Amino acid sequence: MVDSERISQIRSKVREERALLSELEHKIADEEVKKVLLGPASLRLDQVEGFYLDQKTLDEPRSEAAWSRWLDGAERELASAIKRRAQAEETIRKFGRNVKIIG
């Protein structure tokens, strides 16, 4: 059986991360810099939503253990997105003038 509470928590964290990425995106003037700094985190969030949490995928029958492993994978991908966003923030903090920060 699908752990709907766990799925809801993962989706909530994805939304939070997307909001943080959006804030960062508005601070960077250069489109290429945005892609380089924020693209990896965004792609990982897309992977969580489009691969792990796609409704068709969630409708597939799996054992409880298989669901647990599947959602573990979603959480690992989400953790990777969070790490990439944090790295982008650190780059902006260190080299802000060189990445054309707005405001």
Secondary structure, 3 states (H helix, E strand, C coil): CCCHHHHHHHHHHHHHHHHHHHHHHCCECCHHHHHHHHHHHHHHHHHHHHHHCCHHHHCCCCCHHHHHHHHHHHHHHHHHHHHHHHHHHHHHHHHHHHHCECC
